[in-house]
């Protein structure tokens, strides 16, 4: 499932492929990925306009044109890629943006769980994102503290709640909590001030390491490099990893590095 590093990678694809290029044609091959706009409405709003510098907030990608903005959410299987207009489209290419200077931006999504929204101005785009918390990559320690202050559930549930903090998914939350030495089931109210500071630090370090790769990397030194093994062991201490569900999500942690009661 695309998380913040993946969407930051898609932002770079959008930037390199489309920024400054005119949208010559919009082809909607599957209206099932459109939300609140028809294929005709999308074409009318965008054709002839030029993509400007894109933005990302959490797992959302904003493709600006100086007027309307296309908002992408990639759900479980979405991605954005750059192609030439003469390259054959794949079966799961849902929307194609043919651009000037021989480029085509393609939204590809197998399962179609989210998709594309159209905001006609900045105020409408802001309304579509109004329920999101601060971006996990840029949030400062004070805003992070404020985001956690009113939470009563587990720390993993808080980290993956997009209204609390935007951008973290299942893999990143487990990775960050393992690095911070916090068990995923630890109640937020039980975190000390030192725990929260350390959690923010480890979140920033994890994201800064992951973003350049465009995904949550399964490195041997990372929890993500071991969690899917048949008999997974902690890359730090060698203890067998445990599996459970927290907030309905498959969760992996190390009972030695993440003891009860936090760090």
N, C-alpha and C positions, 0 to 999 in steps of 0.2 A: 504494500500500500504506500503510495507516495507520501512522504513526510516533508518537513521543511527543507532539508538539503536537496531532495528531488525537485521540489518546486522552484528552488533557487536555480537549479540547473536548467529547468524549463524557462525561467526568466532570461537566462543567458542565451538560450536558443532563440527566444523571441527577439531579444535585443540584436543579436548578430544577424538573424535572418530577415527581420522585418522593420527594424527601426529606420525611419526616413524613407521607406518605400511606400508607394501608392498601392492601395488595394484595388486591383483591376477587376476581380471577380470573387464572389463568395458562393461556393457550392455546398449546399447542405445535403449530404447523402443520407442522413438519418435524423429526422426531426425529434426523435426520442431523447436527444441530448440537449435540446433547447428548452429553456425555462423562462416563461413570461414573454417570449417573443416568437414570432413565426419566422419561417425561412424567408418569406418575402420581406418581412420587417427588418430582418438582419441584413439582407442585401441592400435594402433602401437606405438604411442607416450608415452602412460602411463603404459601399462601393464608391470609388473616387476620392475617398479620404486617405490620409497618410498616417501610418503608425508612428507614434512618438515614443519617448522613453518609457519602458514598462516598469511596473512596481510589483512587489510581492508583500502580502501581509499574511503571516501564518501559512496555511496551505492554499491560499487564494492567490491567483495571478491576475493582474490588471493590465490589459492591453489598451493603452490610451490612444486616442486619435486627435486630440485637441478639441473634441466634441464628445460623441458617444464613447463609452468604454466597454470593451468585452471583458467579462470576468469569467475566468476558468477555475473550476474545481475538479480535481482529477480522480476523486473517489478512490476506488480500489485499484483500478487498472488503467487509468488515463495517462496519456503522455503527449508531449508536443514535440514535433520534429520538423526539420527543414528539408525540402526536397526540390527537385526541378519540376516544372510543370509537365514535362514530357515523361516523367517516371510514372509507371503504373501505380494506381492507388491500391492499398491493401484492403481486405474485406472490412477491417475494423476502423478504417479512416472515415470519421463521421462528418467532419467539416473541413473544407479545403479553402484556404485564402490564397488566391493567385495574386502575386505581387509584381511590381515593376522590377526590371533588371533580372528577370529569369529566376525568380524564387517562388516557392510555394510553402506556406505554413500549413501544417496538417495536425488536426486534433484527432488522435487515435485512442479508442477506448473499447475494450472488449465487453465489459459488463454494463456499462452505461449507468452507473449508480449516481453520478452527478452530472457535470456537463458545463454548458455555457449560459451565462446571463448577459443581458444588455442593459447598461445604464445610460440614459440619454445625456446626463450631465454629472458633474462631480458630486452634487448633493444626492442624487439617486444612488450613485456608487457607494457613498458613505452610509446611506440607509441600508443597503444590502449587507454591509459589513458591520453594522452597528452592534450586533450581538457578540462580537469577538473581543477577547481580552487583548492585552498588549502582545506584540510580536516577541516570540521567545528568543530570537537572535539579538534583538536590540534592547530588550527591557533592562532597565537599570535596577540595582539592588532595592531601591526604595519602592519602585513600582511593583517589583516582584513580591516584596513583603506585603504590600497592599493587596495584591491579587490573591494571596494565600490567606489573608487575615480572617476572612469570613467563612472559610471552608471548614466543614465538620467531618468529612469523610476521610478516606485513606489518601496518602500522599500521591500514590499513582493515579487514582481517580482524578485528583485535582490537576495534576500535570497534563493529563490527556483530555481534560474538559476545555474545549476551545473557547468557551466564554470566560474562562479563568486565564488561560495562556494560549495563544494561537501558534500552532505549528508543530507541536509534539504529538507523535503517535505512539503506538505500542512499543516498537523497537527502541526508539529514542528514550522513552520513559524508563524502560528496564535498564538500558545502558547507563543513563545518568544516575539512577538510583544505586546501581551497583558501584559506580565510581564514587558516589557520595557515602557509601556504606550504610544506606538506609533501606530497610525492608519495605517492599511496596505496600504492604498492609498497614504500615505505621500511620496512625491518625495524624492529620495535619496539626491538630491542637497539641499533640505531644512533642512536636518539634521544638527544640530550643532555638534561641537566636543564633547560636553558633551553627546548628544544623541547617538553618535556612540560608545563612551566608554561604556555607560550604556547598549546599545544593545549588545555589545560584552560580557559584564559581565553576562547579563541575558541569553544569548545563552549558555555560558559555564555552568552556574548553571543548566539550564534546561537539557542539555545533560548529565551532570554528575549525575543528579537525574534519568534520564530515562534509561541510558545505563545498570545499574544493573538489570533492569526489563526485558530487551530484547525487549522492545516495547515503544511506546508513551503511558504512562499509563493513563487511564481515571479516575484519582483520583478526589474525591469530591472537593479538593482545587485547581484543575487545570481547565483551560478552556476546555480541552479535555474531562473532566468528565461531561460537561454540553452541549456541542455544538450540540449533536444529540438528545437532549430532545425535546419533542413536543413544549414546551414553554420555551426555555432556558433563564436562568438568570445568570448574572455574579456572580461567587462564591466569589468575593471580595466585591462588593458593592450592589448586588441584582438587578441592573438595567437590564431590558430585553436586551438580546443580539441582535445584528443586523446581517443580512446575506446579502451578495452581492457576486459578482464575480470579482476577480482581476486577470488579465492575464489568463482568462478562468478557473480559479479555484474557487470552492466554498469557501467563506471566511467568518469567524465569528469574530466579535469584539464587545467590549463594548463601547458605545458612551460616557459614563462618564469617564471611566478609560483611554480611548484612544481618547482624544479630537482632533479636528482639530488643526493642527499646532504642533503636537508632544507633548512631555512631558513638 
